Amino acid sequence: MRRASRVGNRIHVIGNSSSGKSTLAARLAVALDAPLVELDAINWRPGWVGLNATDPEELKRRIREATRGERWVVAGSYTRISQEFAGLFTTAAGPAGGRP
């Protein structure tokens, strides 16, 4: 059963490297019964080749496909593409604290 969310149905968890984005996003997705979209899982190809560097348009296409539903929680920060997708999110959040 889905829980009503006061933060919206399309949440983007942002933050610095190792700040806890994935952990927070995973917990939110479970609590809200929403699909989790990990940008790192979409971006990184075998051999640690990133679509953000080699094919940013393909990365954007894959993100659009992963976020076409009405509800989801996205984890990840990709500066090059964040502006283009900002209008999709009902809420942007980040973990408090994190590693220095």
N, C-alpha and C positions, 0 to 999 in steps of 0.2 A: 504494500500500500504506500503510495506516495505521500510524503509529508508536505504540507503547505510551506512555501518558502517566502520569507519576508525579504529576502535578498534578490529574488528574481529567478528566472528559469535558465538564463544563459550567463554563466559566471566565468570570468577569466581570472585565474590566480597568477599574479605576476610577482617578480622579485629577483634579487641577485642570485648568482650561482650559489648553490648549497644553502639557500635560505629556508628551505622547507616547502617550496611550491608544490611539489609532487605529493608530499605527505598531506598537506592541507587539502589539496584538490581531491585526493582519493577519499579522504574522510568526508568532505562535503558531498561528493558523488554518492557515497553509501548512504549518508544521512538523508539526502534529498531524493534517493532512488533515481539518479540521473546518470547517463552515460559519461564516462571519463574519457577525455581526449588529451593524450600526451603529445605535445608538439615535438618533443625529442624523438618519440617513436615514429612520427611521421617524417621528420627531417633526416635522421641519420640512416644511411645505407651501409651495406657491408664495407668493411675497411675504413669506417669512420669518415665516409664521404658525405658531406652535408648538402642537401638540396638547396638550402639557403644560399650557398656559394656557387653551386654548379648549375642549378635550374630553379631559380626563385619562382618562376611562373608555375612550374609543376608543384612546388611546395604550396603555393596559394590555392591551386586547384584541389589538392588533397585536403587542405584545411577546410575549404568551402564544402567539400563532400562530407567531411566528418562532422561539420556543424550545421548541416541542413535541417536537422530536427528542431523541435520546439524547445527542448530542454537538454542541457549538457553543462559539464564543468570542464574547462580547458586549463591545462597546466603548462606554463612555459612563457618565456619572454624572448621574442625575436624582433629586435628593433626595426629591421627593414620592412617587416610586414605588419607590425602592430597597428599603425595608423589606418591601413586599409580595412582592417577588421574591427576597428573600434566601435563602429555603429551596430555591430551584431550583439554586443554584450549588454545585458541589463545591469550587471554589476562587475566591477573590477576590484579585486581584493589581493592583499599580500600578507604573508605570514609576519607576525610581530617578531622583532628580534632577528634571528638568523645568525650566521657565523660572520665574524668580522672580516 
